[in-house]
Amino acid sequence: MKKILITGITGFAGSHLAEYLLSQNENEIVGVHSSDRNINNIEGFKDKIHLIKIDLNNTEDTARIVSEQKPEVIFHLAASADVGKSFKDPLGFLNNNTNSQLNILEAVKKAGLETKIIVISSAQVYGYISADNIPTNEKTPLKPDSPYSVSKITQEYLALQYYYTYKLPVVILRPFNHLGPRLAPVFAISRFAKLIAEIEKGKSEPVLTVGNLSAKRDFTDVRDMAKAYALSADKCALGEVYNIGTGVSFTIAELLDKLLSLSKTKIEIKTDQSLLRPSDNPELRADASKFMTETDWKPEISTDQTLKDVLDYWRDIV
């Protein structure tokens, strides 16, 4: 059995990654989480993992856990990830995402382990992308447009520094947007689905507030993304950076229309200026050919199926 440590295991992607790895029946999963807020995300398989509650910003606790557990692979997913909120708390985002990454790298180095560290970065690191760089490959210049994107770039560069200086085996993944059940409603599509479910049950007024609907994004189903993460540990080259996405983008308006078509309830759409960000890329679309070539991965779940699953998820909860 391969021992795998997942940080942020109770989160959206972390819980799906754990569930997928468990389904392979060849992995022992250690999960790190900082609060019980999203513990329901792992309720169906909580008894099959070793769950540890710590703050990854605590250097000593992080070092102790890594030294005690001696994982063969660490998937580092724990991070503050709300891009909009990062504009309101830039220092908090920089401190949290940078410190946790540094503590993991230091813990592996000090323990003298050969643990492979999969750093989950973000396509947000590309920031302002010119039209001639769409679809976006790994050589596209990084032009950060939010405190969140700066924090993820810092995570990447810390990992690369430890790779070049100390030969720590790191792989950096840049996932584009992903979507599916368990996604927090701070993110637009999940928020829309939750509101539609509430309106259907008469729990909310039939009005849906929106921000920028013209932005185009490349959405991968989180269950396909989980498989991609798992493959990266075995297939990707050390010290390399990989985009993960479908190569197809939709406007937020198109996805909202698809969600609304799944409901028979009449809903009014209103723009809320408070939901607009100070900056927002017109389009994010992945050139993931490097990752696909090296891993043979490809997305399998259609966008329509994903949206249906997200809406049904919220219908079961609200």
C-alpha positions in Angstrom: 0.0 0.0 0.0 1.3 3.5 -0.9 0.9 6.0 1.9 -0.5 9.3 0.6 -1.0 12.5 2.5 -3.6 14.9 1.3 -3.7 18.4 2.7 -7.1 20.1 2.6 -8.8 16.7 2.4 -12.2 18.0 3.5 -12.2 20.5 0.7 -13.8 20.3 -2.7 -11.0 18.8 -4.7 -9.3 17.1 -1.7 -12.4 15.1 -0.8 -12.8 13.9 -4.4 -9.1 13.0 -4.7 -9.3 11.0 -1.5 -12.4 9.2 -2.7 -10.8 8.3 -6.1 -7.5 7.1 -4.5 -9.5 4.9 -2.1 -11.4 3.4 -5.0 -8.1 2.1 -6.4 -7.6 -0.2 -3.3 -3.9 0.3 -3.2 -3.5 3.5 -1.2 -3.4 4.3 2.5 -4.7 7.8 2.9 -3.7 10.3 5.6 -5.8 13.5 5.5 -4.9 16.8 7.0 -7.6 19.5 7.7 -7.7 22.7 9.7 -11.3 22.8 10.7 -14.5 20.7 10.8 -16.4 23.1 8.6 -16.5 20.8 5.5 -16.2 17.5 7.3 -19.5 16.4 5.6 -17.5 16.2 2.3 -15.8 13.1 3.6 -18.6 11.6 5.6 -19.1 8.6 3.2 -15.5 7.4 3.6 -14.2 9.1 6.8 -13.7 5.7 8.5 -11.3 4.6 5.7 -8.8 7.4 6.2 -6.5 8.6 9.0 -7.7 12.1 9.6 -5.5 14.7 11.4 -6.5 18.2 12.4 -3.6 20.7 12.3 -2.8 24.2 11.1 -0.2 23.9 8.3 1.0 27.4 9.2 2.4 25.9 12.4 5.9 24.9 11.4 6.5 22.4 14.3 3.1 20.6 13.9 3.6 20.3 10.1 7.2 18.9 10.6 5.9 16.4 13.3 3.1 15.1 11.1 5.3 14.6 8.0 8.1 13.0 10.1 5.7 10.6 11.9 3.6 9.6 8.8 6.5 9.4 6.3 4.2 9.6 3.2 5.4 8.6 -0.2 3.4 11.3 -1.8 2.0 14.6 -0.6 -0.8 16.2 -2.5 -0.9 19.8 -1.3 -4.3 21.2 -1.9 -4.9 23.2 1.3 -5.1 26.9 0.4 -7.3 30.0 0.7 -8.9 30.0 -2.8 -11.6 32.6 -3.1 -10.1 35.0 -5.6 -12.6 37.8 -4.9 -11.9 37.6 -1.2 -8.1 37.9 -1.8 -8.6 41.5 -2.8 -10.1 42.2 0.6 -7.4 40.3 2.6 -4.3 40.2 0.5 -1.9 39.7 3.4 -4.0 36.8 4.8 -3.9 35.0 1.5 -0.2 35.5 1.0 0.6 34.4 4.5 -1.6 31.3 4.5 -0.8 30.0 1.1 2.9 30.8 1.3 3.6 29.6 4.8 1.8 26.3 4.5 3.7 25.5 1.3 7.1 26.4 2.9 6.3 24.4 6.0 5.6 21.3 3.9 8.8 21.6 1.9 10.9 22.2 5.0 9.2 19.3 6.8 10.1 16.9 4.0 13.7 18.3 3.8 14.4 18.1 7.5 13.0 14.6 7.8 15.3 13.4 5.0 12.4 11.9 3.1 12.1 11.3 -0.6 8.4 12.2 -0.6 7.1 13.3 -3.9 5.3 16.6 -3.4 2.4 17.5 -5.8 1.9 21.2 -5.6 -1.6 22.2 -6.7 -1.2 25.7 -8.1 -3.8 27.4 -10.3 -4.3 28.7 -13.8 -4.9 32.0 -12.1 -1.1 32.5 -12.0 -1.3 33.5 -15.7 -3.3 36.6 -14.8 -3.7 39.0 -17.8 -3.6 36.7 -20.8 -3.3 38.3 -24.3 -5.5 36.9 -27.1 -2.5 35.3 -28.8 -1.8 33.2 -25.7 -5.2 31.5 -25.8 -5.3 28.6 -25.4 -2.7 29.0 -22.7 0.3 26.7 -22.4 2.9 26.5 -19.7 5.3 29.0 -21.4 2.8 31.8 -21.2 4.2 34.7 -19.2 2.8 35.1 -15.6 1.1 38.4 -15.1 -0.7 38.1 -11.8 -4.0 40.0 -11.4 -5.0 39.2 -7.9 -3.4 38.6 -4.5 -4.5 35.0 -4.8 -2.5 34.5 -8.1 0.6 36.1 -6.4 0.2 33.6 -3.6 0.1 30.6 -6.0 3.1 31.9 -8.0 5.0 32.1 -4.7 4.0 28.5 -3.9 5.3 27.4 -7.3 8.6 29.2 -7.0 9.2 27.9 -3.5 8.7 24.4 -4.7 11.0 24.9 -7.6 13.6 26.4 -5.4 13.6 23.4 -3.1 13.7 21.1 -6.2 16.8 22.9 -7.6 18.6 23.5 -4.3 17.7 20.4 -2.2 16.6 18.0 -5.0 13.2 17.6 -3.4 10.9 15.7 -5.9 8.2 18.2 -6.8 5.6 18.4 -9.5 3.6 21.6 -10.1 0.0 21.4 -11.5 -1.9 24.3 -12.8 -5.6 23.2 -12.9 -8.0 25.5 -14.7 -11.5 25.9 -13.3 -13.1 22.7 -12.0 -16.7 22.1 -11.1 -18.8 19.5 -9.4 -20.7 18.3 -6.3 -19.3 19.8 -3.0 -18.1 23.0 -4.6 -18.6 25.8 -2.1 -21.2 28.4 -3.0 -18.7 31.2 -2.9 -17.9 30.2 -6.5 -20.4 31.4 -9.1 -21.8 28.2 -10.7 -22.3 26.5 -7.4 -23.9 29.6 -5.9 -26.3 29.7 -8.9 -27.2 26.0 -8.4 -27.8 26.5 -4.7 -30.0 29.5 -5.2 -32.0 27.7 -8.0 -32.5 24.7 -5.6 -33.7 27.1 -2.8 -36.0 29.0 -5.2 -37.5 25.6 -6.3 -38.4 24.8 -2.7 -39.8 28.2 -2.0 -36.9 29.1 0.4 -35.7 32.1 -1.5 -37.3 34.8 -3.7 -37.2 33.9 -7.4 -34.3 36.4 -8.1 -30.8 35.4 -8.9 -28.0 38.0 -8.5 -25.0 37.7 -10.8 -21.7 39.4 -11.4 -19.7 39.3 -14.6 -21.4 36.7 -16.9 -19.2 37.4 -20.0 -16.0 35.8 -18.6 -15.1 32.6 -20.4 -13.7 29.7 -18.4 -12.4 26.2 -19.0 -14.3 23.9 -16.6 -13.2 20.3 -15.8 -15.4 18.0 -13.7 -13.7 17.6 -10.3 -13.9 13.8 -10.6 -11.9 14.0 -13.8 -9.5 16.4 -12.1 -9.1 14.0 -9.2 -7.9 11.3 -11.7 -5.5 13.8 -13.3 -4.0 14.6 -9.9 -3.6 10.9 -9.1 -1.9 10.3 -12.5 0.5 13.1 -11.9 2.2 11.3 -9.1 3.2 8.4 -11.3 3.5 10.0 -14.7 4.8 13.6 -14.5 8.4 14.6 -14.6 10.0 16.1 -11.5 10.5 19.9 -11.5 8.0 20.4 -14.3 4.8 22.5 -14.5 1.6 21.1 -16.1 -1.7 22.7 -17.1 -4.8 20.6 -16.6 -8.0 21.5 -18.4 -10.4 20.5 -21.2 -9.3 23.0 -23.9 -12.9 24.2 -24.2 -14.3 27.4 -22.6 -17.9 28.6 -21.9 -19.1 32.0 -20.7 -20.6 32.1 -17.3 -23.8 33.2 -19.0 -23.9 30.0 -21.1 -23.5 27.8 -18.0 -26.1 29.7 -16.1 -28.5 29.2 -19.0 -27.8 25.5 -18.9 -28.6 25.4 -15.2 -31.8 27.4 -15.6 -32.9 25.0 -18.4 -32.7 22.2 -15.8 -35.4 23.9 -13.7 -39.0 24.7 -14.5 -39.1 27.6 -12.0 -39.2 31.1 -13.5 -36.3 33.1 -12.1 -35.3 36.7 -12.6 -31.7 37.6 -13.2 -30.2 40.8 -11.7 -26.7 42.2 -11.8 -25.1 42.9 -8.4 -22.2 45.3 -8.6 -20.7 43.9 -5.4 -20.1 40.6 -7.1 -17.8 42.2 -9.7 -14.1 41.9 -9.2 -11.6 44.7 -9.6 -10.1 42.7 -12.4 -11.4 39.6 -14.3 -9.8 37.8 -17.2 -12.0 37.7 -20.3 -11.0 34.1 -21.0 -9.1 31.2 -19.4 -8.7 28.2 -21.7 -6.1 25.5 -21.2 -3.6 24.0 -23.6 -3.1 20.8 -21.6 -1.4 18.9 -24.3 1.8 18.5 -22.3 -0.1 16.8 -19.4 -2.3 14.7 -21.7 0.7 13.4 -23.7 2.6 12.3 -20.6 -0.3 10.8 -18.7 -2.8 9.7 -21.4 -5.4 11.6 -19.3 -8.5 13.1 -20.9 -11.7 14.5 -19.5 -14.6 12.1 -19.6 -17.6 13.8 -17.9 -19.5 16.2 -20.0 -20.3 19.8 -18.9 -24.0 19.1 -19.1 -23.7 16.1 -16.8 -21.5 18.1 -14.3 -24.1 20.9 -14.1 -26.9 18.4 -13.5 -24.9 16.8 -10.8 -24.2 20.1 -9.1 -27.8 21.1 -9.2 -28.9 17.8 -7.8 -26.3 18.0 -5.1 -27.8 21.3 -3.9 -31.4 20.0 -4.3 -30.5 17.2 -1.8 -29.1 19.7 0.7 -31.2 22.8 0.8 
